Amino acid sequence: TGNQLTYAEGAPLTLGKTTFVDELVFNTTDRSGFKKAVQVAQNADVVVMVLGEHGLQSGEARSRTKLDLQGLQQELLEAIYAVNTAIVLVLQNGRPLTLPWAAENIPAIVEAWHLGTESGNAIAQILYGDYNPSGKLPMSFPRQVGQCPIYYNHFATGRPTNAENNVFWAHYSDSENSPQWPFGFGLSYTTFDYGKPVLSKARYEMGEPVEVQVSITNTGKYAGSEVVQLYIRDHHARIARPVKELKGFQKITLAPGETQTVKFSLTDAELGFYDATGTYGVEPGTFSLFIGTNAATVQEVRFELQ
């Protein structure tokens, strides 16, 4: 209550009406609404900008060769930013987008996807702080389209990942290797601190459950929920295994200053894999166990399965 909301379209995403995605004509010329949008933004305490994709751009047979903001959206975003940097960018899209400029300059981004009939209420609750978000990305967002396909559970390249004393190492010459936002990423109106994961012991017998626990503390000012994620890596399997595999997660809710210990138990169901014949099995060897807030921000401990 007490808020004054002023709306300006800025620029339509498409020109005209359409029924099929192949008929979409993206607006690259009509800037007639820019002036009003800039004026509104200049006088606003906070600007909420809704950008993204047309609903017909998502679904089967609707692939894209570019993942940027189509039409005049990026130009409009930068024009508004030039007069007011207090922007909350609300994205409505059906796939990960490449947003390097927004990632560097926009202070708050809400990934709303293409939701259903109650999406307006849900987004408003997030924007007004009536609900503290706890969602996590189900896929990685690339920095540039040339990184695609990009996903957290890839296989090792066989090359070193840093340039120290290495002529040939796994990297791009014009961009970082890492995604813009990794699998499992998601922020909250509060913050969480992770303690060091603690294994019950360093060596386990085959068939014995692997027990691990970690302490999570709400270090912010608001109550919030966090999705604690557990990944593993099998270092010496006879079949190449991913560098990380999500094997468990727990959602916990903490009051400001509260600490909770989260426990995981890994069995054969999490430690094994299927071979080329479709046979499931668990092999002895060295395993890394990672716990963190997303696939990239984790802490590692190791154990031996014998």
C-alpha positions as CSV (number, residue, x, y, z in Angstrom):
1,T,0.0,0.0,0.0
2,G,1.0,3.6,-0.6
3,N,3.0,2.8,-3.7
4,Q,2.4,4.7,-6.9
5,L,2.8,2.5,-10.0
6,T,3.4,4.1,-13.4
7,Y,3.5,1.9,-16.5
8,A,5.2,2.5,-19.9
9,E,5.5,-0.2,-22.6
10,G,8.8,1.1,-23.9
11,A,8.8,-1.0,-27.0
12,P,6.7,-4.0,-28.2
13,L,8.6,-7.2,-28.6
14,T,6.9,-8.1,-31.8
15,L,5.0,-6.2,-34.6
16,G,1.4,-7.3,-35.3
17,K,-0.5,-10.4,-34.2
18,T,0.5,-13.9,-35.0
19,T,-0.5,-17.5,-34.4
20,F,2.6,-19.4,-35.2
21,V,6.2,-18.8,-34.2
22,D,7.3,-18.7,-37.9
23,E,5.1,-15.6,-38.3
24,L,6.7,-13.6,-35.4
25,V,8.1,-10.3,-36.6
26,F,10.4,-8.9,-34.0
27,N,10.4,-5.2,-33.5
28,T,13.8,-3.6,-34.5
29,T,12.5,-0.2,-35.6
30,D,9.6,1.1,-33.4
31,R,11.3,3.2,-30.7
32,S,8.3,5.5,-30.3
33,G,7.7,4.4,-26.7
34,F,11.3,4.9,-25.6
35,K,10.9,8.6,-24.6
36,K,7.9,8.0,-22.3
37,A,9.6,5.0,-20.7
38,V,12.8,7.0,-20.0
39,Q,10.7,9.8,-18.5
40,V,8.9,7.4,-16.2
41,A,12.2,5.7,-15.2
42,Q,13.8,9.1,-14.4
43,N,11.1,9.8,-11.8
44,A,10.9,6.3,-10.3
45,D,12.4,5.1,-7.0
46,V,12.7,1.6,-8.5
47,V,12.2,0.4,-12.1
48,V,10.7,-3.0,-12.7
49,M,11.5,-4.1,-16.3
50,V,9.9,-7.2,-17.8
51,L,11.9,-8.6,-20.7
52,G,12.4,-12.0,-22.3
53,E,10.8,-14.1,-25.0
54,H,7.5,-14.3,-26.7
55,G,5.5,-17.4,-25.5
56,L,5.5,-18.9,-29.0
57,Q,9.4,-19.0,-28.9
58,S,9.3,-21.9,-26.5
59,G,8.4,-25.5,-27.2
60,E,9.1,-28.2,-29.7
61,A,10.6,-27.1,-33.1
62,R,11.3,-23.6,-31.8
63,S,15.1,-23.6,-31.5
64,R,17.2,-20.5,-31.6
65,T,20.7,-19.8,-32.9
66,K,21.0,-16.8,-30.6
67,L,20.1,-16.6,-27.0
68,D,20.2,-12.8,-26.4
69,L,17.3,-10.4,-25.8
70,Q,15.6,-10.1,-29.2
71,G,14.3,-7.0,-30.9
72,L,15.0,-3.6,-29.1
73,Q,15.0,-5.1,-25.6
74,Q,18.7,-4.7,-24.9
75,E,18.7,-1.2,-26.3
76,L,15.7,-0.3,-24.1
77,L,17.3,-1.8,-21.0
78,E,20.5,0.3,-21.5
79,A,18.5,3.4,-22.2
80,I,16.6,3.0,-18.9
81,Y,19.8,2.2,-17.0
82,A,21.3,5.4,-18.2
83,V,18.8,7.4,-16.3
84,N,18.1,5.1,-13.3
85,T,20.3,2.2,-12.2
86,A,17.8,0.9,-9.6
87,I,16.4,-1.7,-11.9
88,V,14.8,-5.0,-11.0
89,L,14.8,-7.1,-14.2
90,V,12.0,-9.7,-14.5
91,L,12.7,-12.3,-17.1
92,Q,9.9,-14.3,-18.7
93,N,11.5,-16.8,-21.0
94,G,11.4,-20.5,-21.8
95,R,15.2,-21.2,-22.0
96,P,18.4,-19.9,-20.6
97,L,19.4,-16.6,-22.2
98,T,22.9,-15.0,-22.6
99,L,22.8,-11.8,-20.5
100,P,26.4,-10.7,-19.9
101,W,25.6,-7.0,-19.8
102,A,22.6,-7.4,-17.4
103,A,24.7,-9.8,-15.2
104,E,27.3,-7.1,-14.8
105,N,25.1,-4.0,-14.5
106,I,21.6,-4.9,-13.2
107,P,21.4,-5.2,-9.4
108,A,18.5,-7.6,-9.2
109,I,17.2,-10.2,-11.7
110,V,14.1,-12.3,-11.1
111,E,13.9,-15.4,-13.4
112,A,10.1,-15.9,-13.7
113,W,10.1,-18.2,-16.8
114,H,6.8,-18.6,-18.6
115,L,4.4,-19.3,-15.8
116,G,0.6,-19.9,-15.5
117,T,-2.4,-17.8,-14.7
118,E,-1.3,-17.0,-11.2
119,S,2.2,-15.7,-12.3
120,G,1.2,-12.1,-11.7
121,N,0.4,-12.7,-8.1
122,A,3.5,-14.8,-7.5
123,I,5.9,-12.3,-9.1
124,A,4.3,-9.4,-7.2
125,Q,4.8,-11.3,-3.9
126,I,8.5,-11.7,-4.7
127,L,8.9,-8.1,-5.7
128,Y,7.2,-6.7,-2.6
129,G,9.1,-9.1,-0.3
130,D,5.9,-10.9,0.8
131,Y,7.6,-14.1,-0.1
132,N,11.3,-14.9,0.2
133,P,12.4,-16.7,-2.9
134,S,14.3,-20.0,-2.6
135,G,14.1,-21.4,-6.2
136,K,17.2,-22.9,-7.9
137,L,18.1,-23.0,-11.6
138,P,17.4,-26.4,-13.2
139,M,20.0,-25.6,-15.9
140,S,23.1,-23.6,-16.5
141,F,23.0,-20.1,-18.1
142,P,25.8,-19.6,-20.6
143,R,27.8,-16.3,-20.9
144,Q,27.8,-16.7,-24.7
145,V,26.0,-18.9,-27.0
146,G,29.3,-20.4,-28.2
147,Q,29.6,-22.2,-24.8
148,C,26.5,-24.4,-25.6
149,P,26.0,-27.1,-24.8
150,I,26.9,-26.2,-21.3
151,Y,26.0,-28.3,-18.2
152,Y,27.4,-29.0,-14.8
153,N,27.7,-32.8,-15.1
154,H,30.1,-32.9,-18.1
155,F,33.0,-35.2,-18.5
156,A,36.6,-34.1,-17.8
157,T,38.4,-32.8,-20.9
158,G,41.7,-34.4,-20.0
159,R,43.4,-31.1,-20.1
160,P,44.4,-28.9,-17.2
161,T,42.0,-26.2,-16.2
162,N,44.6,-23.4,-15.5
163,A,47.4,-21.8,-17.5
164,E,50.1,-22.3,-14.8
165,N,53.1,-24.0,-16.6
166,N,50.6,-25.3,-19.2
167,V,50.8,-24.4,-22.9
168,F,47.6,-26.3,-23.7
169,W,44.8,-25.9,-21.2
170,A,41.0,-26.1,-21.3
171,H,39.7,-22.5,-21.9
172,Y,38.2,-20.0,-24.3
173,S,40.4,-17.2,-25.6
174,D,37.6,-14.7,-25.4
175,S,35.4,-15.7,-22.4
176,E,35.5,-17.5,-19.1
177,N,34.8,-21.3,-19.1
178,S,32.2,-21.0,-16.4
179,P,28.5,-20.4,-16.9
180,Q,27.0,-17.0,-16.1
181,W,24.8,-18.7,-13.5
182,P,25.5,-22.4,-12.8
183,F,23.0,-25.3,-12.3
184,G,21.4,-25.0,-8.9
185,F,22.0,-21.2,-8.6
186,G,19.5,-19.1,-6.8
187,L,19.6,-16.1,-4.4
188,S,17.3,-15.1,-1.5
189,Y,16.5,-12.0,0.5
190,T,18.8,-13.4,3.2
191,T,22.2,-15.1,3.1
192,F,23.4,-18.5,4.2
193,D,26.8,-19.6,5.5
194,Y,28.0,-23.2,5.0
195,G,30.3,-25.0,7.4
196,K,32.8,-27.6,6.3
197,P,31.2,-31.0,5.4
198,V,32.1,-33.7,7.9
199,L,32.2,-37.4,7.0
200,S,31.6,-40.0,9.6
201,K,34.9,-41.6,8.6
202,A,37.4,-41.6,5.7
203,R,37.0,-45.2,4.5
204,Y,33.8,-47.2,4.0
205,E,33.2,-50.9,3.1
206,M,31.2,-51.8,0.0
207,G,27.5,-51.7,0.9
208,E,28.0,-49.5,3.9
209,P,26.2,-46.1,3.9
210,V,28.3,-43.0,3.6
211,E,27.3,-40.5,6.3
212,V,28.0,-36.8,5.9
213,Q,26.7,-33.7,7.7
214,V,27.1,-29.9,7.3
215,S,26.0,-26.9,9.4
216,I,24.0,-24.1,7.6
217,T,23.5,-20.7,9.3
218,N,21.2,-17.9,8.2
219,T,23.5,-14.9,8.4
220,G,21.0,-12.4,7.1
221,K,18.1,-10.3,8.6
222,Y,15.2,-12.4,7.3
223,A,13.8,-15.9,7.6
224,G,14.5,-17.9,4.5
225,S,14.7,-21.3,2.9
226,E,17.8,-22.8,1.4
227,V,18.2,-25.8,-0.9
228,V,21.3,-27.7,0.3
229,Q,22.8,-29.6,-2.6
230,L,25.1,-32.7,-2.5
231,Y,27.2,-33.9,-5.5
232,I,29.7,-36.7,-6.0
233,R,32.4,-37.7,-8.3
234,D,33.7,-41.2,-8.9
235,H,37.4,-40.7,-9.7
236,H,38.4,-44.2,-10.9
237,A,35.4,-46.0,-12.4
238,R,36.0,-48.2,-15.4
239,I,33.6,-46.0,-17.3
240,A,34.1,-42.3,-17.5
241,R,31.9,-40.5,-14.9
242,P,30.9,-36.8,-14.8
243,V,32.9,-34.3,-12.9
244,K,29.9,-33.8,-10.6
245,E,26.6,-35.6,-10.2
246,L,23.7,-34.3,-8.1
247,K,22.9,-37.1,-5.6
248,G,20.9,-35.4,-2.9
249,F,19.3,-32.1,-1.8
250,Q,17.4,-30.9,1.2
251,K,15.3,-27.7,1.7
252,I,15.5,-26.2,5.1
253,T,14.0,-23.0,6.6
254,L,16.0,-20.9,9.0
255,A,15.2,-17.9,11.2
256,P,17.8,-15.1,11.2
257,G,20.9,-16.3,13.1
258,E,19.6,-19.9,13.3
259,T,21.9,-22.8,12.5
260,Q,20.8,-26.3,11.4
261,T,22.8,-29.4,10.8
262,V,21.8,-31.2,7.5
263,K,22.7,-34.9,7.2
264,F,22.9,-37.1,4.1
265,S,23.3,-40.8,3.8
266,L,24.6,-42.2,0.5
267,T,23.9,-45.9,-0.4
268,D,24.5,-48.0,-3.5
269,A,21.7,-46.2,-5.1
270,E,23.7,-43.0,-5.2
271,L,27.2,-44.4,-5.6
272,G,26.8,-46.7,-8.5
273,F,26.2,-46.5,-12.2
274,Y,24.9,-48.4,-15.2
275,D,27.5,-49.9,-17.6
276,A,27.1,-50.4,-21.4
277,T,25.2,-53.7,-20.9
278,G,22.6,-51.9,-18.6
279,T,24.0,-53.6,-15.5
280,Y,24.0,-51.4,-12.4
281,G,27.0,-51.7,-10.0
282,V,29.1,-50.0,-7.4
283,E,32.9,-50.0,-7.7
284,P,35.6,-49.4,-5.0
285,G,37.8,-46.4,-5.3
286,T,38.2,-42.7,-4.4
287,F,35.1,-40.4,-4.4
288,S,34.8,-36.7,-4.0
289,L,31.7,-35.4,-2.2
290,F,30.6,-31.8,-2.7
291,I,28.1,-29.8,-0.7
292,G,27.0,-26.3,-1.4
293,T,24.4,-23.8,-2.6
294,N,24.8,-24.6,-6.3
295,A,26.9,-26.8,-8.5
296,A,29.8,-24.3,-8.6
297,T,29.9,-23.0,-5.1
298,V,30.7,-26.1,-3.1
299,Q,33.1,-27.5,-0.5
300,E,34.8,-30.9,-1.2
301,V,35.7,-33.8,1.0
302,R,37.0,-37.2,-0.1
303,F,36.4,-40.8,1.0
304,E,37.5,-44.3,0.0
305,L,35.1,-47.1,-0.9
306,Q,36.8,-50.5,-0.4
